[in-house]
Amino acid sequence: MMTFLLWCLLLVVCWPLAIAALFIYPIVWLILLPFRIVGIAVSGALNLVWSIVMLPFFVVRRLGRV
């Protein structure tokens, strides 16, 4: 909602820039999309490695409670 209100303000102040932003925003979003996908994949891989490293500690702690 805030983005839309800022765009409306830009439309009032400088309408050619607001119209250009309407066309440029989807292109920038498409260019940045692969970086988001890589970020999600790297985050998942790091969480997997962290879980594998911490698994023995969790098992020992669980066995200590029993």
Backbone as a printed PyTorch tensor [residue, N CA C, xyz], in Angstrom:
tensor([[[  0.8260,  -1.1890,   0.0000],
         [  0.0000,   0.0000,   0.0000],
         [  0.8710,   1.2550,   0.0000]],

        [[  1.9490,   1.2010,   0.8030],
         [  2.8390,   2.3620,   0.8800],
         [  3.5000,   2.6240,  -0.4770]],

        [[  3.8580,   1.5510,  -1.1770],
         [  4.4790,   1.7150,  -2.4920],
         [  3.5130,   2.4080,  -3.4570]],

        [[  2.2570,   2.0010,  -3.4000],
         [  1.2540,   2.6160,  -4.2740],
         [  1.0750,   4.0960,  -3.9580]],

        [[  1.0440,   4.4380,  -2.6690],
         [  0.8910,   5.8440,  -2.2870],
         [  2.0920,   6.6750,  -2.7260]],

        [[  3.2870,   6.0970,  -2.5950],
         [  4.4820,   6.8030,  -3.0760],
         [  4.4430,   6.9800,  -4.5880]],

        [[  3.9340,   5.9590,  -5.2950],
         [  3.8330,   6.0810,  -6.7440],
         [  2.8200,   7.1580,  -7.1150]],

        [[  1.7100,   7.2350,  -6.3870],
         [  0.7200,   8.2900,  -6.6550],
         [  1.3150,   9.6740,  -6.4270]],

        [[  2.1100,   9.8050,  -5.3670],
         [  2.7760,  11.0760,  -5.1160],
         [  3.7410,  11.4080,  -6.2520]],

        [[  4.4780,  10.4100,  -6.7060],
         [  5.3890,  10.6250,  -7.8340],
         [  4.6140,  10.9870,  -9.0900]],

        [[  3.4430,  10.3890,  -9.2720],
         [  2.6100,  10.7050, -10.4410],
         [  2.1840,  12.1640, -10.4260]],

        [[  1.8640,  12.6860,  -9.2500],
         [  1.4560,  14.0870,  -9.1390],
         [  2.6480,  15.0080,  -9.3600]],

        [[  3.8070,  14.6300,  -8.8030],
         [  4.9760,  15.5070,  -8.8730],
         [  5.6260,  15.4650, -10.2510]],

        [[  5.8200,  14.2620, -10.7630],
         [  6.5210,  14.1210, -12.0440],
         [  5.9560,  12.9180, -12.7830]],

        [[  4.9240,  13.1200, -13.5650],
         [  4.2270,  12.0140, -14.1900],
         [  5.0690,  11.2380, -15.1940]],

        [[  5.9960,  11.8400, -15.9640],
         [  6.7840,  10.9930, -16.8800],
         [  7.6630,   9.9750, -16.1380]],

        [[  8.2040,  10.3880, -14.9960],
         [  9.0190,   9.4750, -14.2030],
         [  8.1620,   8.3480, -13.6120]],

        [[  6.9440,   8.6660, -13.2180],
         [  6.0390,   7.6500, -12.6740],
         [  5.6520,   6.6310, -13.7400]],

        [[  5.3980,   7.0890, -14.9450],
         [  5.0580,   6.1730, -16.0420],
         [  6.2710,   5.3070, -16.4010]],

        [[  7.4640,   5.8980, -16.4050],
         [  8.6750,   5.1220, -16.6750],
         [  8.8900,   4.0690, -15.5870]],

        [[  8.5940,   4.4150, -14.3540],
         [  8.7400,   3.4640, -13.2520],
         [  7.7940,   2.2840, -13.4230]],

        [[  6.6080,   2.5270, -13.9670],
         [  5.6650,   1.4320, -14.2040],
         [  6.2290,   0.4040, -15.1790]],

        [[  6.9980,   0.8640, -16.1550],
         [  7.5620,  -0.0580, -17.1460],
         [  8.8890,  -0.6640, -16.6940]],

        [[  9.6510,   0.0640, -15.9130],
         [ 10.9740,  -0.4070, -15.4950],
         [ 10.8720,  -1.3950, -14.3260]],

        [[  9.9150,  -1.2170, -13.4190],
         [  9.8120,  -2.0610, -12.2190],
         [  9.6920,  -3.5560, -12.5460]],

        [[  8.8180,  -3.9700, -13.4690],
         [  8.7410,  -5.4110, -13.7670],
         [ 10.0250,  -5.9600, -14.3910]],

        [[ 10.7080,  -5.1420, -15.1680],
         [ 11.9610,  -5.5930, -15.7810],
         [ 13.0220,  -5.7990, -14.7210]],

        [[ 13.1210,  -4.8810, -13.7880],
         [ 14.0890,  -5.0160, -12.6830],
         [ 13.7280,  -6.2250, -11.8280]],

        [[ 12.4370,  -6.4500, -11.5860],
         [ 11.9950,  -7.5950, -10.8040],
         [ 12.4040,  -8.8990, -11.4840]],

        [[ 12.2480,  -8.9750, -12.7940],
         [ 12.6400, -10.1790, -13.5310],
         [ 14.1470, -10.3920, -13.5110]],

        [[ 14.9090,  -9.3120, -13.5620],
         [ 16.3720,  -9.4330, -13.5200],
         [ 16.8200,  -9.9200, -12.1480]],

        [[ 16.1850,  -9.4600, -11.0750],
         [ 16.5880,  -9.8310,  -9.7230],
         [ 16.0220, -11.1780,  -9.2660]],

        [[ 15.0630, -11.7390,  -9.9820],
         [ 14.4340, -12.9930,  -9.5900],
         [ 15.4260, -14.1510,  -9.4510]],

        [[ 16.3710, -14.3470, -10.3730],
         [ 17.3400, -15.4490, -10.1860],
         [ 18.1630, -15.3070,  -8.9100]],

        [[ 18.4840, -14.0940,  -8.5170],
         [ 19.2560, -13.8980,  -7.2890],
         [ 18.4340, -14.2960,  -6.0620]],

        [[ 17.1350, -14.0550,  -6.0820],
         [ 16.2740, -14.4840,  -4.9750],
         [ 16.2270, -16.0050,  -4.9100]],

        [[ 16.1080, -16.6540,  -6.0650],
         [ 16.0510, -18.1130,  -6.1020],
         [ 17.3540, -18.7090,  -5.5890]],

        [[ 18.4840, -18.1410,  -5.9950],
         [ 19.7860, -18.6130,  -5.5040],
         [ 19.8850, -18.3830,  -4.0020]],

        [[ 19.4040, -17.2660,  -3.5160],
         [ 19.4330, -16.9840,  -2.0880],
         [ 18.6260, -17.9900,  -1.2900]],

        [[ 17.4680, -18.3720,  -1.7940],
         [ 16.6500, -19.3750,  -1.1150],
         [ 17.3620, -20.7230,  -1.1100]],

        [[ 17.9720, -21.0870,  -2.2390],
         [ 18.6750, -22.3720,  -2.3240],
         [ 19.8890, -22.4030,  -1.3950]],

        [[ 20.6580, -21.3350,  -1.3580],
         [ 21.8370, -21.2810,  -0.4810],
         [ 21.4090, -21.3090,   0.9790]],

        [[ 20.3600, -20.6060,   1.3160],
         [ 19.8600, -20.6210,   2.6860],
         [ 19.4270, -22.0280,   3.0930]],

        [[ 18.7460, -22.7250,   2.2120],
         [ 18.3310, -24.0970,   2.4990],
         [ 19.5150, -25.0250,   2.6620]],

        [[ 20.5380, -24.8670,   1.8120],
         [ 21.7310, -25.7120,   1.9110],
         [ 22.4790, -25.4450,   3.2180]],

        [[ 22.5940, -24.1940,   3.6070],
         [ 23.2780, -23.8740,   4.8610],
         [ 22.5030, -24.3910,   6.0690]],

        [[ 21.1790, -24.3140,   6.0170],
         [ 20.3740, -24.8680,   7.1120],
         [ 20.5340, -26.3820,   7.1940]],

        [[ 20.6380, -27.0520,   6.0480],
         [ 20.8480, -28.4950,   6.0310],
         [ 22.1920, -28.8550,   6.6350]],

        [[ 23.2450, -28.1460,   6.2530],
         [ 24.5750, -28.4060,   6.8040],
         [ 24.5720, -28.1470,   8.3100]],

        [[ 23.9460, -27.0840,   8.7600],
         [ 23.8830, -26.7600,  10.1870],
         [ 23.1490, -27.8690,  10.9490]],

        [[ 22.0670, -28.3660,  10.3780],
         [ 21.3260, -29.4390,  11.0360],
         [ 22.1560, -30.7170,  11.1220]],

        [[ 22.8970, -31.0310,  10.0730],
         [ 23.7430, -32.2280,  10.0860],
         [ 24.8480, -32.0840,  11.1210]],

        [[ 25.4330, -30.9110,  11.2210],
         [ 26.5030, -30.6840,  12.1960],
         [ 25.9570, -30.7560,  13.6230]],

        [[ 24.7750, -30.2270,  13.8510],
         [ 24.2150, -30.1670,  15.2040],
         [ 23.4910, -31.4430,  15.6200]],

        [[ 23.2400, -32.3680,  14.6960],
         [ 22.4990, -33.5840,  15.0110],
         [ 23.1070, -34.3830,  16.1660]],

        [[ 24.4300, -34.6150,  16.2100],
         [ 24.9750, -35.3700,  17.3490],
         [ 24.7160, -34.6910,  18.6980]],

        [[ 24.7770, -33.3860,  18.7650],
         [ 24.5230, -32.6750,  20.0140],
         [ 23.0690, -32.8340,  20.4520]],

        [[ 22.1480, -32.7880,  19.4860],
         [ 20.7450, -32.9700,  19.8250],
         [ 20.4800, -34.3920,  20.3200]],

        [[ 21.1200, -35.3660,  19.6880],
         [ 20.9300, -36.7590,  20.0910],
         [ 21.4790, -36.9740,  21.5010]],

        [[ 22.6830, -36.4680,  21.7940],
         [ 23.2790, -36.6260,  23.1200],
         [ 22.4190, -35.9390,  24.1720]],

        [[ 21.9130, -34.7600,  23.8800],
         [ 21.0680, -34.0540,  24.8440],
         [ 19.7790, -34.8220,  25.0890]],

        [[ 19.2050, -35.3930,  24.0250],
         [ 17.9680, -36.1610,  24.1760],
         [ 18.2180, -37.4340,  25.0000]],

        [[ 19.3580, -38.1010,  24.7700],
         [ 19.6690, -39.3140,  25.5180],
         [ 19.9750, -38.9970,  26.9840]],

        [[ 20.4840, -37.8230,  27.2630],
         [ 20.7840, -37.4250,  28.6370],
         [ 19.5380, -37.2090,  29.4620]],

        [[ 18.4050, -36.8750,  28.8350],
         [ 17.1530, -36.6390,  29.5510],
         [ 16.4750, -37.9460,  29.9450]],

        [[ 16.7150, -38.9950,  29.1700],
         [ 16.0300, -40.2670,  29.4120],
         [ 16.5880, -41.0000,  30.5530]]])
